[in-house]
């Protein structure tokens, strides 16, 4: 592996010149930052697991009373398709497609992320109506914190996508925008990975 290709998957290819060189360091540094965020989620997963027992439920509603697996499956589909759609953004940038194509892919990502949030917020409202509010038990407090924090990240990702659309329109696809889109890709795919863990551990394990 050459010095000009240190981090496969985090670069744009030598044909992109300075943007490729910046991605080698800047995007990798952002990836390291995202891994620090992963530590926070790891702590929240551990907290959630510690409350997943009768004591943690404190006599309040539990997973079988609150979870709508059909809705969670829809959310999962929205988010994973959003990750696939961002692959379209990355390919469009890497192979110098017109900026209009990049914008379309970004809009698809934002729309899928918004669909995910719609169903997640709908579930939270339904659960609260059944008494599943954070203050009802330690388990519910940890559940709302873990899943809610991920939702906040998705919302932040949508805002970032909209900001990048504005930059693509205003600046074009210059070296700075290319690197920023690469960083956004790391963040967007990171949300998919965290959600897979949430889907498996939070929504499937308690009901198995």
N, C-alpha and C positions, 0 to 999 in steps of 0.2 A: 504494500500500500504506500503510495507516494505521499510526500508532505503536503501536496496540493489536494489531497483527498482524504483528510484525516477522519472525518466523521460521515461515513456513508449514510445517505438518507436525510442528512441535515445540510446538504449543499445543492446548488443549482446546476452544476456542471461547468466545466472549464470554458464553455462557449459564452458564459455570462460575465466573464472577466472579473471586474472589481466586486460585483454582487456575489459571485461565487466565493471570493476570498473573504468577504465580510460574513457570509453565512457560515463559513467554517468555524469562526470564533464566536460571533454574536449569537447565532441560533443555538450553538452548543451551550453557551453561557446561559441562555434563556431556558434550555432544557434542564440544566442543573438547578436553576431556580424553581422550575416546575416540580422537580423531585423533592424540594423542600416542602412544597405544598402537599405532596403525597404523604409526607410524614404527618402533617396535620390530619389528613383523612385517616391515616393508620391509627392515630390516637382515638379518633372518633369511632372507628370500627371496634377498637378494643373496649371503649366505654359502652357501646351498644351491646356487645356480647356479654358484658358483666351484668347488665340489667335484664337479660333475656331469661328470666326465671320467675316463679310466682312472687318472690319478694320484690323484684324489680317492677312487676306489673302492679303491685300494690292494690290488688282487687279491682283494678280498672279494666277497660277493654284491651284485648290483646290482638295479635296479628290476625287470627281467624275472624275476629269481629270487624276489623277495619280494612283489611287489604282487599282490593279488587284486582285480581291477577290479570283479568282481561285488559283493564286500563293500563296496568304496568307493562303488559306486553306491547300495547300500542305505543307507549312512551319509548320503550326500548327500540321499536322499529323506527320511530321518528329519529332518535338520536343516532342510531347506527347508520341509517340512510344518509344522515347529515355528514357523518364521517366519510362515507363513500363519495358524497357530492364534493367534499373538500379535496378529494383526490382529483376531481376534475379541475379545481382551481390550480392545484400544484402542477398538473400536466399542462394546462393552458399557459401558465407562467414559464415553465421550463422550455416549452417548445414554441414560445413567442407567438401565441395566438392573439387575435385582436382583443383589445381591452373590453369590448362588448361581451365577448364570450366569458371572460373572467368575471365580469359584473354579474352576468346571468347565473353562473355557478355560485357566486357569493350570495346572491338573493335566494337561491334554492336552499343553501345552508341555513340562512337566517330564518326562512319560512319553516323549515323542518325543526329548527331549534325552538321557534315560537309554538309550533304544534306540540312539542314535548312539554313546554312550560304550561300550556293551556290545560292539558290533561293532568299534569302534576298538581297545579293549583286547584283544579276541580276536585281531585282526590283529597287534598288537604282540607278543603271546605266541607266535603262530605264527612270526612273523619272527625272534624271538629264538631259537626252536628250530632255525631254519635257519642260525644263525650271524649273523643280522642284528642284532647288538647295537651300541650306540652306539660302543663302543671299537674296533670292528673296522675303521673307516675314517673319514676326515673327512666323506665323504658321509653315512654312517649317523649320525654325530654330529649333523650339521646337520639331517638328516631327523627324527630323534627330537626334537630341540629345537624345530623349527618346528611339526611336527604335534602333538607333546606339549603345547606351550604353548597351542595352540588348544584341545586337549582339557581342559586345566586351566581355561581360560576358560569352556568349556561347563559343566564341573562347578560352577564358581563361579556361573554363571547359574542352574543348577538350585537351588543353595542359596538364591540371591536370590529365586527364584520361590517356594520353600517359605516363606521369611521373609515375603514379601508375602501369601501365603495366610493366614498367621497374623495379619498386621496387618489384613487385610480382615475376618477373623472377629472380631478383638478390637476394632478401632476403627470398622469400617464403611468406607464409601467417602467419607472426608472429604477436604478439600483436600490435606492432607499425603500421604495415600495416593494420590490421583490423580496428584500430581506424581511421586511415587516410581515408580508404575507406568509413567508416561511415560518416565522415565529408564531403567527396566528395558527398555522397548521399544527404545530406541536401542541399548542394549548387545546385546540378543538379535538384532536385525537386523544389527548390526555383525558378529556371529559368522557369520551367513550369508554376508556379503560376503567375509570372509576365507576361509571354506571354499571358496567358488567359485574364488577365486584358487589355493588349495592344490590343489583337485581338478584344475584346468586345468594348472597349472604343474608340480606335483609328480608327479601320478599319470598325466596324459595325455601331456605333452610327452616324457618319457624313453622312452615306449613307442611313440611315433608313428614 
